[in-house]
Amino acid sequence: MTADNQLTRRQRDDLRVVAGMIIPASDEYKVPGADDAAIQADLQATLGRDSKLVVAALEHLARLAGGPLAELDAGRRDAVAQEFRKHGGVAAATLVRVVLQCYYRDDRVLRSLGLEPRAPFPKGHVLPDGHWSLLDPVKARAGTLRRAT
């Protein structure tokens, strides 16, 4: 990252490419990919505390690619992505989480899911009741977990 806490040009290009690989555009559902300019702008503007891990993930991708990921052909990108998934660790998980968070904040994506594009509060979103019986095995293990000291 540069001194003003922004990604370098190569990092931005690689972020766009990898985000598009994580969530490609869909003509069927009429939604953009995570490489969409508006989604990318939101992602870069809201990195915040995740900046260091996202940069670490992008640098790891660049090392695996032997240079900018964005300059590789699709086949080589896929091979690099497979290796990255295996060995990317916490930085890779953070990168994926950040991409997903920004993608599912986009109004176009929310509309495609049948959701009103608005903040979840104060109105909230109604969730259907789940099957609470799914928690019965966990409740039955009461006392088998280690106690906090």
C-alpha positions as CSV (number, residue, x, y, z in Angstrom):
1,M,0.0,0.0,0.0
2,T,1.1,3.5,-0.6
3,A,1.5,6.1,2.2
4,D,-2.0,7.4,1.8
5,N,-3.4,3.9,2.7
6,Q,-4.5,3.2,-0.9
7,L,-3.8,0.1,-2.9
8,T,-1.2,0.3,-5.6
9,R,-2.4,0.2,-9.2
10,R,-1.2,-3.5,-9.6
11,Q,-3.0,-4.4,-6.3
12,R,-6.2,-2.7,-7.5
13,D,-6.0,-4.6,-10.9
14,D,-5.4,-7.9,-9.1
15,L,-8.2,-7.2,-6.6
16,R,-10.6,-6.6,-9.5
17,V,-9.6,-9.8,-11.3
18,V,-9.7,-12.0,-8.2
19,A,-13.0,-10.5,-7.1
20,G,-14.5,-11.3,-10.6
21,M,-13.2,-14.9,-10.2
22,I,-14.8,-15.2,-6.8
23,I,-18.2,-13.9,-8.0
24,P,-18.5,-13.6,-11.8
25,A,-21.3,-11.7,-13.4
26,S,-24.5,-13.6,-14.2
27,D,-26.7,-12.8,-17.2
28,E,-29.2,-15.4,-15.9
29,Y,-29.8,-13.4,-12.7
30,K,-28.9,-10.0,-14.2
31,V,-26.3,-9.2,-11.6
32,P,-22.8,-7.8,-12.0
33,G,-19.7,-9.6,-10.9
34,A,-17.7,-8.5,-7.9
35,D,-15.3,-7.0,-10.5
36,D,-17.9,-4.3,-11.2
37,A,-16.6,-0.7,-10.9
38,A,-19.1,0.3,-8.3
39,I,-18.5,-2.8,-6.2
40,Q,-14.8,-2.3,-6.5
41,A,-15.0,1.3,-5.5
42,D,-17.0,0.3,-2.4
43,L,-14.6,-2.4,-1.6
44,Q,-11.5,-0.2,-1.8
45,A,-13.2,2.6,0.2
46,T,-14.2,0.3,3.1
47,L,-11.1,-1.9,3.5
48,G,-10.3,-0.3,6.9
49,R,-9.0,-2.8,9.4
50,D,-8.8,-5.5,6.7
51,S,-6.3,-3.6,4.6
52,K,-3.2,-5.4,5.8
53,L,-4.6,-8.9,5.3
54,V,-6.1,-8.0,1.9
55,V,-2.7,-6.6,0.8
56,A,-1.0,-9.7,2.2
57,A,-3.4,-11.8,0.1
58,L,-2.8,-9.8,-3.0
59,E,0.9,-10.0,-2.6
60,H,0.7,-13.8,-2.1
61,L,-1.3,-14.0,-5.3
62,A,1.3,-11.9,-7.1
63,R,4.1,-14.2,-5.9
64,L,2.2,-17.3,-7.0
65,A,1.5,-15.6,-10.4
66,G,5.1,-14.5,-10.8
67,G,3.9,-11.0,-11.4
68,P,0.5,-9.2,-11.7
69,L,-2.4,-11.7,-11.6
70,A,-4.3,-9.4,-13.9
71,E,-1.8,-10.0,-16.7
72,L,-2.2,-13.8,-16.8
73,D,-4.4,-15.7,-19.2
74,A,-7.5,-17.3,-17.7
75,G,-6.0,-20.8,-17.5
76,R,-3.0,-19.6,-15.6
77,R,-5.2,-17.5,-13.3
78,D,-7.2,-20.5,-12.4
79,A,-4.1,-22.5,-11.5
80,V,-2.9,-19.7,-9.3
81,A,-6.3,-19.4,-7.7
82,Q,-6.3,-23.1,-6.9
83,E,-2.9,-22.8,-5.2
84,F,-4.0,-19.7,-3.4
85,R,-7.0,-21.5,-2.0
86,K,-4.8,-24.3,-0.6
87,H,-2.2,-22.1,1.0
88,G,-3.7,-18.6,1.4
89,G,-4.6,-18.9,5.0
90,V,-6.2,-16.1,7.0
91,A,-5.3,-13.5,4.4
92,A,-7.1,-15.4,1.7
93,A,-10.2,-15.9,3.9
94,T,-10.2,-12.2,4.7
95,L,-10.0,-11.3,1.0
96,V,-12.9,-13.5,0.2
97,R,-15.0,-12.2,3.1
98,V,-14.3,-8.5,2.1
99,V,-15.4,-9.3,-1.5
100,L,-18.6,-11.0,-0.3
101,Q,-19.5,-8.2,2.1
102,C,-19.2,-5.5,-0.5
103,Y,-20.9,-7.6,-3.2
104,Y,-24.0,-8.3,-1.1
105,R,-24.2,-4.6,-0.1
106,D,-24.8,-3.6,-3.7
107,D,-28.4,-2.5,-4.5
108,R,-28.5,-4.5,-7.8
109,V,-27.6,-7.7,-6.0
110,L,-30.0,-7.1,-3.1
111,R,-32.9,-6.5,-5.6
112,S,-32.0,-9.7,-7.5
113,L,-32.4,-11.5,-4.2
114,G,-35.8,-9.9,-3.7
115,L,-34.6,-7.7,-0.9
116,E,-35.3,-4.0,-0.5
117,P,-32.0,-2.1,-0.9
118,R,-31.8,-0.4,2.5
119,A,-30.0,-0.6,5.8
120,P,-31.2,-3.6,7.8
121,F,-32.0,-1.4,10.8
122,P,-34.2,0.1,12.2
123,K,-36.8,-1.8,10.3
124,G,-34.8,-5.1,10.3
125,H,-35.3,-8.0,8.0
126,V,-37.7,-10.8,8.9
127,L,-36.1,-14.2,8.9
128,P,-38.2,-17.3,8.7
129,D,-38.3,-19.5,11.8
130,G,-35.7,-22.3,11.6
131,H,-35.7,-25.8,12.9
132,W,-34.6,-25.3,16.5
133,S,-34.5,-29.1,16.9
134,L,-31.3,-29.0,14.9
135,L,-29.6,-27.6,18.1
136,D,-30.7,-30.6,20.2
137,P,-27.5,-32.6,19.7
138,V,-25.5,-29.5,20.9
139,K,-27.7,-29.0,23.9
140,A,-27.3,-32.7,24.7
141,R,-23.6,-32.3,25.0
142,A,-23.9,-29.8,27.8
143,G,-21.0,-30.0,30.1
144,T,-18.7,-31.7,27.6
145,L,-17.1,-28.4,26.5
146,R,-14.0,-27.0,28.3
147,R,-14.8,-24.5,30.9
148,A,-13.4,-21.0,30.6
149,T,-10.9,-20.2,33.3
